[in-house]
Amino acid sequence: MNADHHEEHDAEKTLLLVEDEAIIAMVEAQMLESFGYRVVTALSGEEAVELVMENDAISLVLMDIDLGSGMDGAEAAQRILDVRNLPVIFLTSHSERAMVEKVQGITRFGYVIKSTGDFVLRSTIEMAYELFEKQRRSS
């Protein structure tokens, strides 16, 4: 009984995907929907911050670090965290240390290299939710 409820609860979760390449965003959103999440997509850091302020349903942010021109993922995440306490997972196509260090101080929910495949992404999202819940309960 309880396991069913847990799966049902997961299906209700809304993720914000922040990715400046529209085609990649579409593919990633479809993959996330196949895991049972609702997906809202932002194509820029500025749009991501707006969406988080407007949409209370968003409960986790998947943030591309490199968002082309304008605000980068690190800054967008910081602005989001200034207004709402949410788990943020960074997505990157780079494994360079500088990219990872850029976001290390912001949040401890991890980062995923884009080409690692859906299993790693799915596991990271699930772990981020669990960690976030534990932190919330203990504070």
N, C-alpha and C positions, 0 to 999 in steps of 0.2 A: 504494500500500500504506500509506504513512505517513499520508496524509490520512484514510483510513478509520479508522485507529487513533485519530487525533485526535478524530474525531467520536464514536467509541465512548467515548473518555475523557470527553468533554463530557457525554454522556448519563448518566454515573455521578455527576455532581456534584450535591450536595444543598445547596439554598439554604434559609435560614431567612427566612421572610417575617414581619415584625412589623407588624401592622395591627390597630387596635382595633375597626374596623367589620367585623363578621363577613361581611356580604354582599360588601363590597369585597374583603376578604381572599380569599373564595372565587373571585371573578372574576379577581383578580390571580394566584392560585395556578394556575388553569386556563390562563391565558396563559403563565405560566412553564413549566408542564408541556408546553405545546405547543412550547416551544423545546427540549424534551428534558431539562429538569432535573427532579430529584426535589425536592419542596417540603414543608417542614415549616412549619406556621403557628403563630405565637404571637399571642394577642390582647392581651397586655400586656407591658410592659418586664420585669416580674418573671418572667413565664413565659419570655420570651426568654432571660434569663440562665440560668435553670434548664435549658432545652433545650440550650443550648450546652455546659453542663457535663456533661450526660448523653449527648449524641449527638456522637461523634467524627466522624461522616460529614459534618456541616455544614461547608461550606468557604467560604461567603460569606453575609453577612447583608444583607438588604434591610430597612431600618429606617424606618418612618414616624416623622417627627420629633415630630408632635403625637399623643400617645397618650391623649388625654382625661385622666381623673383618674389619680392615681398617678404612677409614674415616667415621665418623658418620654423620647423617643428618644435625646436627647443623653446623658442619664445612663445609660440602658440600654446604649448602645454603649460608653460608657466602662467600665462594669462588665464587659461581655463582653471588651473588650480587655485588662482587668486579668487575666483568666484564660486567654485564648487569643488568639493572633495571627491574626486573620482580616481579610479585606477587608470593609469595611462601606460600603454605598451607602445614602445617605439618600433617602427618598421624601418629598415634601411637596406639599401642594395649594397652598402659598403660595409666591410668588416674592419675598416681602418680604425685604429685606436682613437684618433682625434675625433671621429664622429661619435664614437661610444662615450668618450670622455665629456663631450659637449653636453650630453643629457644625463650623465651619471648623478649629478647633484640634485636633479629635479625630482625624480621618483624612483622608487625601488621595485617597480613592477616588471622590469626587464625590457628586453628588446629582442626582436626577431629579424634575422637576415631574410629578405624577401624570398630567396630561392630555396629555403629549407623545406618547403612543402607544407601541405595542410595539416598533417598530424602534429608537427611541432607548434604551429600557430594555434591550433585548437587546444592543445595541452597548456600552452602559455596563457591563453585566455582563461581557461578553467582555473589554473593556479592563481592567476591575478585576482579573480573573483574570491577565491577561498582566502587568500592572504588579506584582501581588503576587508572581508567579513570579520576575520579574526581581529584585525586591528581596530575595527569599529566597536566590536564587543568589548575589547580590553580597555578602550579609552573612556 
